[in-house]
Amino acid sequence: MEETCTHLEAIESIIEPKDYVCEECVKHHGSWVHLRTCQTCGVTLCCDSSPNTHMTKHFHATGHPVVISAEPGERWLWCYVDEAVRGY
């Protein structure tokens, strides 16, 4: 029997990025590779391929489980808790 991710299933509408920058990298003059947008609070931060991994740090600090890729043309969600992905 396949397990489902309740965090991903709970997403009813997507919070799109307000801007295509890592809010924390901008504050500290850092750089990023790819961006993710939190589906709980809407913050856009850098991914784990980026030097500062701000979105993963955000997850650990807040417990907000689901992000979307904020990259143009990418339409997927990721759940940190269940390490699950799905398209939208």
URJO-V646033 format. One record per pair of residues at least 12 apart in sequence whose ideal C-beta (glycine too) atoms are under 10 Angstrom apart, sorted by the first residue. I is the first residue (numbers start at 1). J is the second residue. Records with the same first field share a line. If there is no record, write none. Layout:
# URJO-V646033
I = J, J
This chain:
# URJO-V646033
3 = 82, 84
4 = 82, 84, 86
5 = 65, 66, 77, 78, 79, 81, 82, 83, 84, 85, 86
6 = 65, 79, 81, 82, 84
7 = 39, 40, 64, 65, 66, 77, 78, 79, 80, 81, 82, 84
8 = 39, 65, 66, 77, 78, 79, 81, 82, 84, 85, 86, 88
9 = 79, 84, 86
10 = 39, 65, 66, 79
11 = 39, 40, 65, 66, 68, 77, 79, 86, 88
13 = 39, 88
14 = 37, 39, 68, 75, 77, 88
15 = 37, 38, 39, 40, 41, 42, 43, 44, 66, 67, 68
16 = 37, 42, 44, 68, 70
17 = 35, 36, 37, 38, 42, 43, 44, 45, 68, 69, 70, 71, 72
18 = 37, 42, 43, 44, 70
19 = 35, 44, 70
20 = 32, 35, 37, 44, 70, 71, 72
21 = 35, 44, 45, 46, 70
22 = 34, 35, 36, 43, 44, 45, 46, 47, 50, 52, 54, 55, 70
23 = 35, 43, 44, 45, 46, 54, 58
24 = 43, 44, 45, 46, 52, 54, 55, 57, 58
25 = 45, 46, 50, 51, 52, 54
27 = 54
28 = 52, 54
30 = 46, 50, 51, 52, 54
31 = 46, 50, 51, 52
32 = 44, 45, 46, 47, 49, 50, 51, 52, 53, 54, 55
33 = 46, 47, 48, 49, 50, 51, 71
34 = 46, 47, 48, 49, 50, 55, 69, 70, 71, 74
35 = 47, 50, 54, 55, 67, 68, 69, 70, 71, 72, 74
36 = 48, 50, 54, 55, 56, 58, 59, 66, 67, 68, 69, 70, 71, 77, 78
37 = 55, 66, 67, 68, 69, 70, 77
38 = 55, 58, 59, 62, 64, 65, 66, 67, 68, 70
39 = 64, 65, 66, 67, 68, 77, 78, 79
40 = 58, 59, 62, 63, 64, 65, 66, 67
41 = 58, 62, 64
42 = 64
43 = 55, 58, 62, 64, 67
44 = 67, 68, 70
45 = 57, 58, 59, 67, 70
46 = 58, 70
47 = 67, 69, 70, 71, 78
55 = 67, 70, 78, 80
56 = 80
58 = 80
59 = 78, 79, 80, 81
60 = 80
63 = 80, 81
64 = 80, 81
65 = 77, 78, 79, 80, 81, 82, 84
66 = 78, 79, 80, 81, 82, 84, 86
67 = 79, 80
68 = 88
69 = 85
74 = 87
75 = 87, 88
76 = 88
